[in-house]
Structure formats: C-alpha cells, structure tokens
Amino acid sequence: MNWGIRRRGRARTGACCAVVVLTVLAGCSGDDGDDATTPDTAVGTTVAPEPIQVLVTNDDGVDADGIDVVVEGLRSLEGVEVTVVAPATNQSGTGGQTTDGPLTVTDATTRSGYPATAVEGFPADSVVWAIDQGGVDIEPDLVISGLNAGQNMGPAVDLSGTVGAARAAARRGIPAIAASQGLGDPPDFAAGWAQVETWFEQHRAAIADGTLSASTVANLNIPTCATGTVRGQVQAIVSTSLDGYADPPDCSSTAPDPGVDIPAFGVGFAPLSELSPTPPS
C-alpha cells in the first residue's frame, strides 16, 4: 500500500462531515421556518486543522537518550501528535534488515515516560509492524528516525539502522528523515533537536498537506561541538570514502561549505543529504 496517496484523506473527510452536520443543524434550528431572523450559526464556522501525525523510531532502542529528546521536542510543538515505535534493544549497524513473519511487541516508554511500543527486531521492523502489520491506528504524515548516537555519513549510510528505518518508511510512500548526532562525550542531542526542528518547520506546510515527497530520504547529521556552535544546515552530496569520518569537528572553522557530507561535518556544518529509498545493490 502506498500511504503517500491517502495520507491525510481520512482527516479531511472527517472535517468535511463536521461542516455538513453543523450546516444541517443550523438550517433546522427554526420553528417550521417561522423564525426567519435566526442567524445561521454555521456561517463562518471553521474546523481546526488536523494535527500532523509523526511516527518516531530509531536504531539505538526505545529507551535511548536521542529518541527521547526528539519525542519531547515534538511534543512541545503545536499541531503535532507523536507515536513511538522503536526497537526493544540497540540495533545499530543493522541497515535495512527486516524479520520475516509476525513481529513480537511489548508496551514500553521512552526515557521521559512517554508511551511507546517496543519491537523485537530491527529498526526497519518498527516501520513494518506499524504500517504493514497494522500496528498503529494512525496514517503517519512523517517518520523521524533518530536521533542516533553517532554520525551516519558517506559509505556508512547503508549500514545505518537509523537510515534503514527511514528508507522503509519512504518505500511505503511516507516522507522520512534520518537524524544523527555526532559522537561526543556526551553527544549534544539538544543541538541535534534544534536542527531537526528547523528542518521540520521548514517543511511543515508540505507535511501537513501531504505534498512532501517520499521519493528520497533526508539524512541529517549534526556535529557535537567541543568549541563553537553548529554552523547551520547545508545541502551535501554523500562522500564516496570514509576519510575524516571520525575526526572531531571544528565548529570554530571559517572554511566554506565544501558541499560533501563528511568534509562539511568536519568544519562544523550539519550536512543534509538526499538518499534513495532503496540502497544501491
């Protein structure tokens, strides 16, 4: 099923029905039509926009710090509802692997106590259970995978469970972003959420009206800065080698944006790359 085609259809149908019911009730409010001066209370009636439904997952496990920061950040935004489905345990480095057959799930909570579902399986299994196996009763408008503890760039993107879960969503027609916080002691998840929030607000309108494309997966990596601060998001192509991957980022650098994810990350930018929903064979 391609959820991208009907992502917000149910919500819009409900809103239209509400307007029709209000109109009918207002039209029948008079006594045999004698009270011609009774105002039509349905005129000008507006229906509040349906909230954006965000499905949050990760590869570090449902009780990890990074996913907790994302969930709490999303909960602070108006017009957003959050559903959490994530691996029961750390599944880093498992790419887009999935488990055959029905999946085992248990009730869980995030580190801050938000209700979640823990899936015994890989990160992509969380999306399979939620969508293919009917695990959730929402039609997600967006999947956010992360925040991962550690960057996922260059050739490493195809090994990333964070990316694997986002790709699984995109293949089902659901826009998705994989977000990873660079290594640090500890990783600066607050800086990571600030960049995820920036991306979300830039795309909020398209997410809300169902026009954000699922033809690619957004892959956002945010450095943990020992000095300086994140220099902002930049569009970047994916590096073809791992050179410089583990080097500490220099967020005080004044070097220009190199346009490639690992070098951009190295001089303090948060590179944003567009990935294919299906890894290259």
N, C-alpha and C positions, 0 to 999 in steps of 0.2 A: 504494500500500500504506500502511495506517495502522499505523506501527510502534508507536504507543502501545498498541495492543491486545495485542501479543505481545512487548513489550519485554524482559521477563525470563523468558519461557516456557522458552527453551532452557536457561537456567541452572538453573531449578527442576527440569526434567526430569532433567538430569544428576545433581543432588543426590539425587533420589528413587531413581534407578537405583543409585547408590553404596550407599545404605542397604539396598536389596533384596539386592545382591550380598553385602554384609557379613553380612546375616542368614542367607542361604543357606549361605555358607561356615561360619559358626559352627554352624549346625544339622547340618552334615555332618562336624564335626570329630571325633566319637567313633568308636570301632571297633564297627561293627554295632550301635550303640546301647548297648553294654555299659557305657561309662563314663558312668553317669548323673550323676555328680557334677561332670563338666566344666562349668565356668561358661560361659554364653552370652556370649561376648565382645562380641557386637553390642548387648547390652542397654545402654542409656545412650549408645550411640555418637552423636556429633553431627557434623554436617558444617559446616565453616566457611562463613559467608555468602559468596555470590558477590560479587566486587568491583564497585563502581559503575563503569560504563563511561562516561567523559566524552570527547566529541569536542570538540576545541578548534579554533576558526578565528578569523579577524579580517578587517579590510579594509586594514590597513597593510602586509601582506606577511608571509611566513612567517619572515623574519629580523628582524622588528621587536622593539623592546625590550618593548613591552607584552605581547605574546603570550608572550614568553619568561618574564616574571615570573609569569604565570598558570600556565604549564606547570610551572615549577619549584615554585610554591606547591602545586599539586595533587599533585605527586609526593611532597611531604613529608607528605601526609595518608595515614593508614592506610585500607585498604579501597577505594582508588581506583586505577583504571587509566586512562591517558591516551593518546588517539590524536590526532595533529595533522594536519589537512588545511587548508591555507590558500592564499590567492593567492600566485603566484610573485612578484608585484610589487605595489606600492602601488595600491590600488583605491578610495581614499577618495572619497566622494561619488557612488558608483555605485548606491546604493539596492539594490533587489532584482532588478536586471537579471540575466539568465541568457543563456548561449550555446546556440544550437541544435546538436544533434548530439553526437557523442563528444567528450570533452574530453582535452586533452593534459596529462599529468602527468609529473613527474620526482621522483626521490628528493631529499630536502633535509634540513636540520637546522635547529633553532632556534638562536638566538644562543649558547645554552649547550651546543649539540651534541646535543640530543635528536632522535631520528629523526622525520622529518615527510614529508608529501607536498605538493609544490608544484603548484598547479593553474594552468594558463594560462587565466585567465578572471576572472570577477567573484567577490566573496565568496559570493554565493548558489550559484555554480557549485561551490564546495567541498562544499557540502551535497548538491547534485545528484549530483556524482561519487561521494561517499561512500555515499549511500543509493540513489538511483535507478539508478546505473550499477554498483552492487555493488563500489565501490572498497575498502571496508573489510570485514573479516570479523567485525565485532562488531555487536551491536544496541545503539546508544547509549541510555543511560538519560537523558542530559542533553547539550545542546550549550551551550558557553560561547563567545560571540563577543567577543573583546577580549583585553586591554584596549586600547581605542582611544586614540590620542594626540589629545585634544581632546574636549570635551563634545558630546553629541548630545541636544538637548532641544528643546522647543517644535516649531514647524513644521519644524525641521531633521531630525526623526527619519525622515521619509520619504525624505530624501536620503542617509541614512547607510548605507554598505555594512555596517557592523557590525550595525546593526539588520536590514538586508536579509537577512543570513545567518541570524540568529536567527529571523526570520519564516519563512524557507524551512524550517527545522527544525520549527517549530511546525505548519506546514501538513502536515507528514508525521507528525504525532502525537507528536513528540519535544519534551518540555519544553525551553525555551531561555531564556537570559538574555544580553542585550547589555550589556556593561560598558564605560564610557568614563571615562578620566581627564582631568580638566580641564586646560586649557592652563597651562603654566608653563615656567620655564626652569631645569631641565627639568621635565616632568610628574612628579609624585610617584607613580610606579607602585607603590611599596611601600604607600602609603596606599590605593591602589585595590585591590590584592590583599587587604588586611586587610578591606575591605568586602565583596569578593566571597566571601572565606572565611566571613565572618559569615553572609551570605545562604545559602551552601552548607550550612553546619552547621545553620542553622535549618530547612532543607528536606531534610536528608539522609535522614531516615526515609521521607519520601514519595517521594524519588527512588529509594531502594533498593527499595521495594515496588511501584513503578510507579503510584502514585496521584497524583503531582504532575501537575496539569492542564497540557495544552498548548493550552488554549483562548485563552490570552493569552500575550504575550511580556513578560518582565520587562526593563525598561530602567533600568539603574542608572548614575547619573552621580556621580562623586566629585571634589570640588574639590581643586585643588593649592593649599595654604595657604601664603602668604608669612609670615603670622603666625597664631598659634593652631593648632588642630588640627581635623580633621573632627568635626563636632558629632553625628554619628550618622546612621543611615538614617531617612528619613521617607517615608511614602506620599504621593504627589503626583499631581495631575492634570497633563496636558500643557498648557503655555502656548499660547495662541492667537496670540501675537505674539512677535517676537524681541527685544523691549525688554529691555535689560540682559544680553543673551546673552554678550557679550564683556567685560563689566565684571569686573575682578578680584574674586574672592570675599573677603568679610570674615569669616574664620573666628573672629575675636575678638568678633563681634557677639553680643549677648544678645537680639536680636529673636526673637519667637516664630516657630514654623514657619508659613509662610503657606499651605501645602498645595498649592502650584503649583510645577512643577519649576524654572523659571528663577529666580523670586524666592527659593525655598528654597536653591538652589545659591548664590545671591548672598550669603546670610547664613551660609554655612558648612556647611549640611546636605548629605547625599548623597541626593538625591531618587530614589525608586524608583517608576516608573510602569508601569502595565499597558497594553500596546498590543495592538491587534488583529493577528492573524497576517497579515491582508491589508490593505494600506494603503487608505485611503479613496480612492474614484475621483474 
